[in-house]
């Protein structure tokens, strides 16, 4: 039990460190993208934390298998450098016993990965898409900052002095647009209004800013003359309708719903979710012989080949996922031949290492 606790602690501590670094990098990248969208006024700032929280299971289902794989490589590699594995084997700890010890934390990680892939990830993805869809459809000025010039794209810049208490109406609005006349000459159109509110056309899905009680000036560069138009109500299109996500996509479906669906895309998604926990055990088998390093080589000697092996494994699974969904790969075979192939590789490497006396 002392050896079991010691080896398990070494693996899990190393895995936690690797997972923390990978999670920080991936979540930081996604947060920067969302923050850029919020700065452009596409989504409000106050939902960024919720979006990141519900993305977390999707990150973990991919990070945990890789982190556990690298955790075994680095932890056992350090034990080999310190000759601790050599001492354990000399004292009667067999290579199979080391593998059994490693499979215990692997089971824990596989359960966590299965919990994410089978339940939390699809639920979180659906929640985020529903939230973003509500933000696209509702009248919400929380993404606009009073007293700041904001670029809406297409050469259009807007400014509002203040928002109403319910944040549904803007006060003292200024809009500058770059346009071209019918003859192709450029012009700058400046619009000022006392108030404005946002609306979405039910037929086209385009978003408009409806202004009231203002003036519109058209100025052509190089000319001393300008056109002035007074209006009671004027609508400015802010954005065209965007393609809305299909919430019936298998990515957002529950696992029982996928099991009852015979469509190729649903079967591909189901096999992907079921295969991720299996992947943890296969990576454990692969990591055991790869962790064996010579003290002269250093603990990172086999890290690069191991990463290439993991990338090949994951890439083949993703290719099979797309092939099954598109009908280019038989759904009956699915992704299981890929898992079986890497399982055979792991068994062959383990048996080869044991025959040479290099326990894994």
SEDRENLUM-134844 format. One record per residue (C-alpha): residue in three letters; x, y, z. Coordinates in Angstrom, 1 decimal, always signed. Each point is the difference from the previous one (the first is absolute). Last residue first. Layout:
BEGIN
atom code ALA, px X, py Y, pz Z .
...
This chain:
BEGIN
atom code UNK, px +6.8, py -0.2, pz -17.6 .
atom code UNK, px +2.7, py -2.5, pz +0.7 .
atom code UNK, px +3.1, py -0.1, pz -2.2 .
atom code UNK, px +1.2, py -3.6, pz +0.3 .
atom code UNK, px +0.3, py -0.5, pz -3.7 .
atom code UNK, px -3.0, py -2.4, pz +0.0 .
atom code UNK, px -1.9, py +2.4, pz +2.1 .
atom code UNK, px +0.6, py +2.9, pz -2.4 .
atom code UNK, px -1.1, py -2.2, pz -3.0 .
atom code UNK, px -3.2, py -1.0, pz +1.8 .
atom code UNK, px -0.8, py +3.6, pz +0.9 .
atom code UNK, px +0.7, py +1.2, pz -3.6 .
atom code UNK, px -2.2, py -2.8, pz -1.5 .
atom code UNK, px -2.8, py +0.7, pz +2.4 .
atom code UNK, px +0.1, py +3.7, pz -0.7 .
atom code UNK, px +0.0, py -0.5, pz -3.7 .
atom code UNK, px -2.9, py -2.4, pz +0.2 .
atom code UNK, px -2.0, py +2.5, pz +2.0 .
atom code UNK, px +0.9, py +2.6, pz -2.6 .
atom code UNK, px -1.5, py -2.2, pz -2.7 .
atom code UNK, px -3.0, py -0.9, pz +2.1 .
atom code UNK, px -0.8, py +3.7, pz +0.7 .
atom code UNK, px +0.2, py +0.7, pz -3.8 .
atom code UNK, px -2.1, py -3.0, pz -0.9 .
atom code UNK, px -2.6, py +1.2, pz +2.5 .
atom code UNK, px -0.6, py +3.4, pz -1.6 .
atom code UNK, px -3.0, py -1.1, pz -2.1 .
atom code UNK, px -0.1, py -3.5, pz -1.4 .
atom code UNK, px -3.8, py +0.0, pz -0.3 .
atom code UNK, px +0.1, py +3.7, pz -0.9 .
atom code UNK, px +1.7, py -0.8, pz -3.2 .
atom code UNK, px +2.3, py +2.9, pz -1.1 .
atom code UNK, px -0.8, py +2.6, pz -2.7 .
atom code UNK, px -3.5, py +0.6, pz +1.3 .
atom code UNK, px +0.7, py +3.6, pz +0.9 .
atom code UNK, px -0.6, py -0.6, pz +3.8 .
atom code UNK, px +2.1, py -3.2, pz -0.2 .
atom code UNK, px +2.9, py +1.8, pz -1.8 .
atom code UNK, px -0.1, py +3.0, pz +2.4 .
atom code UNK, px +0.3, py -2.2, pz +3.1 .
atom code UNK, px +2.5, py -2.2, pz -1.8 .
atom code UNK, px +2.3, py +3.0, pz -0.7 .
atom code UNK, px -0.4, py +1.1, pz +3.6 .
atom code UNK, px +1.0, py -3.4, pz +1.3 .
atom code UNK, px +2.9, py -0.2, pz -2.4 .
atom code UNK, px +1.2, py +3.4, pz +1.2 .
atom code UNK, px -0.2, py -1.0, pz +3.6 .
atom code UNK, px +2.1, py -3.1, pz -0.4 .
atom code UNK, px +2.6, py +1.8, pz -2.3 .
atom code UNK, px +0.2, py +2.8, pz +2.5 .
atom code UNK, px +0.6, py -2.5, pz +2.9 .
atom code UNK, px +2.7, py -1.7, pz -1.9 .
atom code UNK, px +1.7, py +3.3, pz -0.9 .
atom code UNK, px -0.2, py +0.9, pz +3.7 .
atom code UNK, px +1.7, py -3.2, pz +1.0 .
atom code UNK, px +2.7, py +0.4, pz -2.6 .
atom code UNK, px +0.7, py +3.5, pz +1.5 .
atom code UNK, px +0.0, py -1.2, pz +3.6 .
atom code UNK, px +2.4, py -2.8, pz -0.5 .
atom code UNK, px +3.2, py +1.7, pz +1.1 .
atom code UNK, px -1.8, py +2.4, pz +2.5 .
atom code UNK, px +1.1, py -1.8, pz +3.1 .
atom code UNK, px +3.7, py +0.2, pz -0.8 .
atom code UNK, px +2.0, py -2.2, pz -2.5 .
atom code UNK, px +2.9, py -0.9, pz +2.3 .
atom code UNK, px -2.3, py -1.4, pz +2.6 .
atom code UNK, px -1.5, py -2.3, pz -2.6 .
atom code UNK, px -3.7, py +0.4, pz -0.5 .
atom code UNK, px -3.0, py -2.3, pz +0.5 .
atom code UNK, px -3.1, py +2.3, pz -0.2 .
atom code UNK, px -0.7, py -1.3, pz -3.5 .
atom code UNK, px -0.6, py -3.5, pz +1.3 .
atom code UNK, px -2.8, py +1.2, pz +2.4 .
atom code UNK, px -1.4, py +2.8, pz -2.1 .
atom code UNK, px -1.6, py -2.2, pz -2.7 .
atom code UNK, px -2.0, py -2.1, pz +2.6 .
atom code UNK, px -1.1, py +3.2, pz +1.7 .
atom code UNK, px -1.0, py +1.5, pz -3.4 .
atom code UNK, px -2.2, py -3.0, pz -0.6 .
atom code UNK, px -1.7, py +0.4, pz +3.4 .
atom code UNK, px -0.7, py +3.7, pz -0.6 .
atom code UNK, px -1.2, py -0.6, pz -3.6 .
atom code UNK, px -2.8, py -2.2, pz +1.4 .
atom code UNK, px -1.3, py +3.1, pz +1.8 .
atom code UNK, px +0.0, py +1.9, pz -3.3 .
atom code UNK, px -1.5, py -2.7, pz -2.1 .
atom code UNK, px -3.5, py +0.2, pz +1.4 .
atom code UNK, px -0.3, py +3.7, pz -0.9 .
atom code UNK, px +1.4, py -0.5, pz -3.5 .
atom code UNK, px -2.1, py -3.1, pz -0.6 .
atom code UNK, px -3.1, py +2.0, pz +0.9 .
atom code UNK, px +1.0, py +2.8, pz -2.3 .
atom code UNK, px +0.5, py -2.3, pz -2.9 .
atom code UNK, px -3.3, py -1.8, pz +0.6 .
atom code UNK, px -1.8, py +3.4, pz +0.0 .
atom code UNK, px +1.7, py +1.1, pz -3.2 .
atom code UNK, px -0.8, py -3.3, pz -1.7 .
atom code UNK, px -3.7, py +0.2, pz +0.9 .
atom code UNK, px -1.3, py -3.0, pz +2.0 .
atom code UNK, px -1.2, py +2.0, pz +3.0 .
atom code UNK, px -1.0, py -1.7, pz +3.3 .
atom code UNK, px +3.6, py +0.0, pz +1.3 .
atom code UNK, px +0.3, py +3.6, pz -0.9 .
atom code UNK, px -3.0, py +0.9, pz +2.1 .
atom code UNK, px +1.3, py -2.0, pz +2.9 .
atom code UNK, px +3.3, py +2.1, pz -0.3 .
atom code UNK, px -1.7, py +3.3, pz +0.0 .
atom code UNK, px +0.1, py +2.1, pz -3.2 .
atom code UNK, px +2.0, py +3.1, pz -0.3 .
atom code UNK, px +2.7, py -1.4, pz -2.3 .
atom code UNK, px -2.7, py -2.0, pz -1.8 .
atom code UNK, px -1.2, py +3.3, pz -1.6 .
atom code UNK, px -3.6, py +0.8, pz +0.9 .
atom code UNK, px +1.1, py +3.4, pz +1.3 .
atom code UNK, px +1.0, py +1.0, pz -3.6 .
atom code UNK, px +2.0, py +3.1, pz +0.4 .
atom code UNK, px -1.3, py +3.2, pz -1.5 .
atom code UNK, px +1.5, py +1.4, pz -3.2 .
atom code UNK, px +0.3, py +3.7, pz +0.5 .
atom code UNK, px -2.5, py +2.6, pz -1.0 .
atom code UNK, px +1.5, py +3.2, pz -1.1 .
atom code UNK, px +1.4, py +2.5, pz +2.3 .
atom code UNK, px -0.5, py +3.6, pz +1.2 .
atom code UNK, px -2.6, py +1.1, pz -2.5 .
atom code UNK, px -0.9, py +3.6, pz +0.6 .
atom code UNK, px -3.7, py +1.0, pz +0.3 .
atom code UNK, px -1.3, py +3.6, pz -0.1 .
atom code UNK, px -2.9, py +1.6, pz +1.8 .
atom code UNK, px -0.9, py +3.7, pz +0.3 .
atom code UNK, px +2.5, py +1.1, pz -2.6 .
atom code UNK, px +2.0, py +3.0, pz -1.0 .
atom code UNK, px +2.3, py -0.3, pz -3.1 .
atom code UNK, px +3.1, py +2.1, pz -0.7 .
atom code UNK, px +2.1, py -0.3, pz -3.1 .
atom code UNK, px +3.5, py +1.5, pz +0.1 .
atom code UNK, px +1.9, py +2.5, pz -2.1 .
atom code UNK, px +3.7, py +1.0, pz +0.2 .
atom code UNK, px +1.1, py -3.0, pz -2.0 .
atom code UNK, px +3.3, py -1.7, pz +0.3 .
atom code UNK, px -1.3, py -3.0, pz +1.9 .
atom code UNK, px -3.8, py -0.5, pz -0.5 .
atom code UNK, px -2.2, py +0.8, pz +3.0 .
atom code UNK, px -3.4, py -1.5, pz +0.6 .
atom code UNK, px -1.7, py +1.3, pz +3.2 .
atom code UNK, px -3.0, py -1.7, pz +1.8 .
atom code UNK, px -2.0, py +1.9, pz +2.6 .
atom code UNK, px -1.9, py -1.2, pz +3.0 .
atom code UNK, px -3.3, py -0.6, pz +1.7 .
atom code UNK, px -0.1, py -3.8, pz +0.2 .
atom code UNK, px +2.4, py -2.8, pz -0.7 .
atom code UNK, px -0.7, py -3.7, pz -0.6 .
atom code UNK, px +3.1, py -2.2, pz +0.2 .
atom code UNK, px -0.5, py -3.1, pz -2.0 .
atom code UNK, px +0.9, py -3.7, pz +0.3 .
atom code UNK, px -0.6, py -2.3, pz -2.9 .
atom code UNK, px -2.0, py -3.2, pz +0.6 .
atom code UNK, px -1.6, py +0.2, pz -3.4 .
atom code UNK, px -3.7, py -0.5, pz +0.8 .
atom code UNK, px -0.1, py +0.9, pz +3.7 .
atom code UNK, px +2.1, py +3.2, pz -0.5 .
atom code UNK, px +1.9, py +0.5, pz +3.2 .
atom code UNK, px -0.2, py +3.2, pz +2.0 .
atom code UNK, px +2.2, py +2.4, pz +1.9 .
atom code UNK, px -0.9, py +3.4, pz +1.4 .
atom code UNK, px +0.9, py +3.6, pz -0.8 .
atom code UNK, px -0.3, py +3.5, pz +1.5 .
atom code UNK, px +0.9, py +3.6, pz -0.7 .
atom code UNK, px +1.5, py -0.8, pz -3.4 .
atom code UNK, px +3.2, py +0.9, pz -1.8 .
atom code UNK, px +1.0, py -1.6, pz -3.3 .
atom code UNK, px +3.2, py +0.6, pz -1.9 .
atom code UNK, px +0.4, py -1.4, pz -3.5 .
atom code UNK, px +3.5, py +0.0, pz -1.6 .
atom code UNK, px +0.2, py -0.2, pz -3.8 .
atom code UNK, px +1.9, py -1.9, pz -2.6 .
atom code UNK, px -0.6, py +0.4, pz -3.7 .
atom code UNK, px -1.3, py -3.1, pz -1.7 .
atom code UNK, px -2.7, py +1.7, pz -2.2 .
atom code UNK, px -2.8, py -1.4, pz +2.2 .
atom code UNK, px +1.7, py +1.5, pz +3.0 .
atom code UNK, px +2.4, py -1.9, pz +2.2 .
atom code UNK, px -0.2, py -0.3, pz +3.8 .
atom code UNK, px +2.1, py +0.6, pz +3.1 .
atom code UNK, px -2.2, py +0.3, pz +3.1 .
atom code UNK, px +0.1, py +2.1, pz +3.1 .
atom code UNK, px -2.7, py -0.4, pz +2.7 .
atom code UNK, px -0.8, py +2.2, pz +3.0 .
atom code UNK, px -2.7, py -0.7, pz +2.5 .
atom code UNK, px -1.2, py +2.3, pz +2.7 .
atom code UNK, px -1.9, py -2.4, pz +2.3 .
atom code UNK, px -0.2, py -3.8, pz -0.6 .
atom code UNK, px -3.0, py -2.1, pz +0.9 .
atom code UNK, px -0.4, py -3.5, pz +1.4 .
atom code UNK, px +2.5, py +0.2, pz +2.9 .
atom code UNK, px -2.9, py -0.1, pz +2.5 .
atom code UNK, px +1.2, py +3.2, pz +1.6 .
atom code UNK, px +0.5, py +1.7, pz -3.4 .
atom code UNK, px +3.5, py +0.0, pz -1.5 .
atom code UNK, px +2.4, py +2.9, pz -0.3 .
atom code UNK, px +2.1, py +2.1, pz -2.4 .
atom code UNK, px -0.1, py -2.5, pz -2.9 .
atom code UNK, px +2.7, py -0.3, pz -2.6 .
atom code UNK, px +0.1, py -2.0, pz -3.3 .
atom code UNK, px +2.6, py -0.8, pz -2.6 .
atom code UNK, px -0.7, py -1.6, pz -3.4 .
atom code UNK, px +2.6, py -0.8, pz -2.6 .
atom code UNK, px -1.4, py -3.5, pz -0.6 .
atom code UNK, px +0.5, py -1.0, pz +3.6 .
atom code UNK, px -2.0, py +1.0, pz +3.1 .
atom code UNK, px +2.8, py +2.1, pz +1.4 .
atom code UNK, px -0.7, py +1.6, pz +3.4 .
atom code UNK, px +0.6, py +3.5, pz +1.2 .
atom code UNK, px -0.3, py +0.2, pz +3.8 .
atom code UNK, px -2.1, py +2.2, pz +2.3 .
atom code UNK, px -2.5, py -2.8, pz +0.7 .
atom code UNK, px +1.3, py -3.5, pz -0.4 .
atom code UNK, px -2.0, py -2.5, pz -2.1 .
atom code UNK, px +0.0, py -3.7, pz +0.9 .
atom code UNK, px -2.8, py +0.6, pz +2.6 .
atom code UNK, px -2.2, py +1.4, pz -2.8 .
atom code UNK, px -2.2, py -3.1, pz -0.2 .
atom code UNK, px -3.0, py -0.5, pz -2.3 .
atom code UNK, px -0.2, py -3.7, pz -0.2 .
atom code UNK, px +0.8, py -2.2, pz -3.0 .
atom code UNK, px +3.7, py -0.2, pz -0.1 .
atom code UNK, px +0.4, py -0.2, pz +3.8 .
atom code UNK, px -2.6, py -2.8, pz +0.1 .
atom code UNK, px +2.0, py -1.9, pz -2.6 .
atom code UNK, px +3.1, py +0.5, pz +2.1 .
atom code UNK, px -1.7, py -1.5, pz +3.0 .
atom code UNK, px -1.5, py -2.9, pz -1.9 .
atom code UNK, px +3.4, py -0.7, pz -1.5 .
atom code UNK, px +1.6, py +0.1, pz +3.4 .
atom code UNK, px -2.6, py -2.3, pz +1.6 .
atom code UNK, px +0.3, py -2.5, pz -2.8 .
atom code UNK, px +3.8, py -0.2, pz +0.3 .
atom code UNK, px -0.3, py -0.4, pz +3.8 .
atom code UNK, px -2.5, py -2.9, pz -0.3 .
atom code UNK, px +2.0, py -1.7, pz -2.7 .
atom code UNK, px +3.2, py +0.3, pz +2.1 .
atom code UNK, px -1.5, py -0.9, pz +3.4 .
atom code UNK, px -1.7, py -3.3, pz -0.9 .
atom code UNK, px +1.9, py -2.7, pz -2.0 .
atom code UNK, px +3.3, py +1.8, pz -0.7 .
atom code UNK, px +0.3, py +1.6, pz +3.4 .
atom code UNK, px -1.0, py -2.9, pz +2.2 .
atom code UNK, px +2.0, py -2.4, pz -2.2 .
atom code UNK, px +3.1, py +2.2, pz +0.4 .
atom code UNK, px -0.5, py -0.1, pz +3.8 .
atom code UNK, px -0.5, py -3.7, pz +0.0 .
atom code UNK, px +3.0, py -0.5, pz -2.2 .
atom code UNK, px +2.1, py +2.1, pz +2.4 .
atom code UNK, px -1.0, py -2.2, pz +2.9 .
atom code UNK, px +0.6, py -3.2, pz -2.0 .
atom code UNK, px +3.5, py +1.2, pz -1.0 .
atom code UNK, px +0.7, py +0.7, pz +3.7 .
atom code UNK, px -0.5, py -3.8, pz +0.6 .
atom code UNK, px +1.6, py -1.1, pz -3.4 .
atom code UNK, px +3.4, py +1.3, pz +1.1 .
atom code UNK, px +0.2, py -2.4, pz +3.0 .
atom code UNK, px -1.0, py -2.9, pz -2.3 .
atom code UNK, px +2.8, py +1.0, pz -2.5 .
atom code UNK, px +2.5, py +0.1, pz +2.8 .
atom code UNK, px -1.1, py -3.4, pz +1.1 .
atom code UNK, px +0.4, py -1.3, pz -3.5 .
atom code UNK, px +3.5, py +1.2, pz -0.1 .
atom code UNK, px +0.7, py -2.0, pz +3.2 .
atom code UNK, px +0.8, py +1.4, pz +3.4 .
atom code UNK, px +2.5, py -2.5, pz +1.5 .
atom code UNK, px +2.6, py +2.1, pz +1.7 .
atom code UNK, px +2.1, py +0.3, pz -3.1 .
atom code UNK, px -3.1, py +1.4, pz -1.9 .
atom code UNK, px -0.5, py +2.6, pz +2.7 .
atom code UNK, px +3.8, py +0.9, pz +0.0 .
atom code UNK, px +0.0, py +0.4, pz -3.8 .
atom code UNK, px -3.1, py +2.1, pz +0.2 .
atom code UNK, px +1.7, py +2.3, pz +2.6 .
atom code UNK, px +3.1, py +0.4, pz -2.2 .
atom code UNK, px -0.2, py +3.8, pz +0.4 .
atom code UNK, px -0.2, py +0.4, pz -3.8 .
atom code UNK, px -2.5, py -2.8, pz -0.1 .
atom code UNK, px -2.2, py +1.7, pz +2.6 .
atom code UNK, px +0.2, py +3.3, pz -2.0 .
atom code UNK, px -1.2, py -1.9, pz -3.2 .
atom code UNK, px -2.7, py -1.5, pz +2.1 .
atom code UNK, px -1.4, py +3.4, pz +0.9 .
atom code UNK, px +0.6, py +1.6, pz -3.4 .
atom code UNK, px -1.4, py -2.8, pz -2.2 .
atom code UNK, px -2.9, py -0.8, pz +2.4 .
atom code UNK, px -1.0, py +3.7, pz +0.2 .
atom code UNK, px +0.4, py +0.4, pz -3.8 .
atom code UNK, px -2.7, py -2.6, pz -0.5 .
atom code UNK, px -2.1, py +1.3, pz +2.9 .
atom code UNK, px +0.2, py +3.5, pz -1.5 .
atom code UNK, px -0.9, py -1.2, pz -3.5 .
atom code UNK, px -3.1, py -1.9, pz +1.3 .
atom code UNK, px -1.0, py +3.0, pz +2.3 .
atom code UNK, px +0.3, py +2.7, pz -2.6 .
atom code UNK, px -2.5, py -1.3, pz -2.6 .
atom code UNK, px -2.9, py -0.6, pz +2.4 .
atom code UNK, px +1.1, py +2.9, pz +2.1 .
atom code UNK, px -0.4, py +2.7, pz -2.8 .
atom code UNK, px -3.6, py -1.1, pz -0.7 .
atom code UNK, px -0.8, py -0.1, pz +3.7 .
atom code UNK, px +1.3, py +3.6, pz +0.4 .
atom code UNK, px -2.1, py +1.6, pz -2.8 .
atom code UNK, px -2.9, py +0.4, pz +2.5 .
atom code UNK, px +2.2, py +2.1, pz +2.3 .
atom code UNK, px +1.5, py +2.0, pz -2.8 .
atom code UNK, px -3.5, py +1.1, pz -1.3 .
atom code UNK, px -1.1, py +0.8, pz +3.6 .
atom code UNK, px +3.0, py +2.2, pz +0.6 .
atom code UNK, px -0.4, py +1.8, pz -3.3 .
atom code UNK, px -3.7, py +0.8, pz +0.6 .
atom code UNK, px +0.5, py +3.4, pz +1.7 .
atom code UNK, px +2.1, py +1.3, pz -2.9 .
atom code UNK, px -2.9, py +0.2, pz -2.4 .
atom code UNK, px +0.3, py -1.7, pz -3.4 .
atom code UNK, px +0.5, py +1.4, pz -3.5 .
atom code UNK, px +1.0, py +3.5, pz +1.1 .
atom code UNK, px +3.4, py +0.0, pz -1.6 .
atom code UNK, px +1.7, py -0.1, pz +3.4 .
atom code UNK, px -2.2, py -3.0, pz +0.9 .
atom code UNK, px +1.2, py -1.9, pz -3.1 .
atom code UNK, px +3.6, py +0.8, pz +0.9 .
atom code UNK, px -0.7, py -1.2, pz +3.6 .
atom code UNK, px -1.4, py -3.3, pz -1.4 .
atom code UNK, px +3.1, py -0.6, pz -2.1 .
atom code UNK, px +2.3, py +0.9, pz +2.9 .
atom code UNK, px -2.0, py -2.3, pz +2.3 .
atom code UNK, px +0.4, py -2.9, pz -2.5 .
atom code UNK, px +3.8, py +0.5, pz -0.1 .
atom code UNK, px +0.2, py +0.3, pz +3.8 .
atom code UNK, px -2.1, py -3.1, pz +0.4 .
atom code UNK, px +2.4, py -2.0, pz -2.2 .
atom code UNK, px +3.2, py +1.3, pz +1.6 .
atom code UNK, px -1.3, py -0.3, pz +3.6 .
atom code UNK, px -1.4, py -3.4, pz -0.6 .
atom code UNK, px +3.3, py -1.2, pz -1.4 .
atom code UNK, px +2.0, py +1.3, pz +3.0 .
atom code UNK, px -2.4, py -1.4, pz +2.5 .
atom code UNK, px -0.2, py -3.4, pz -1.7 .
atom code UNK, px +3.8, py -0.3, pz +0.1 .
atom code UNK, px +0.1, py +0.8, pz +3.7 .
atom code UNK, px -2.9, py -2.2, pz +0.8 .
atom code UNK, px +1.5, py -2.9, pz -2.0 .
atom code UNK, px +3.3, py +0.3, pz +1.9 .
atom code UNK, px -1.8, py +0.0, pz +3.3 .
atom code UNK, px -2.2, py -3.0, pz -1.1 .
atom code UNK, px +3.0, py -2.1, pz -1.1 .
atom code UNK, px +2.2, py +0.7, pz +3.0 .
atom code UNK, px -2.9, py -0.6, pz +2.4 .
atom code UNK, px -1.0, py -3.3, pz -1.6 .
atom code UNK, px +3.7, py -1.2, pz +0.2 .
atom code UNK, px +0.2, py +0.9, pz +3.7 .
atom code UNK, px -3.4, py -1.4, pz +0.9 .
atom code UNK, px +0.6, py -3.3, pz -1.7 .
atom code UNK, px +3.5, py -0.3, pz +1.4 .
atom code UNK, px -1.3, py +0.6, pz +3.5 .
atom code UNK, px -2.9, py -2.4, pz -0.6 .
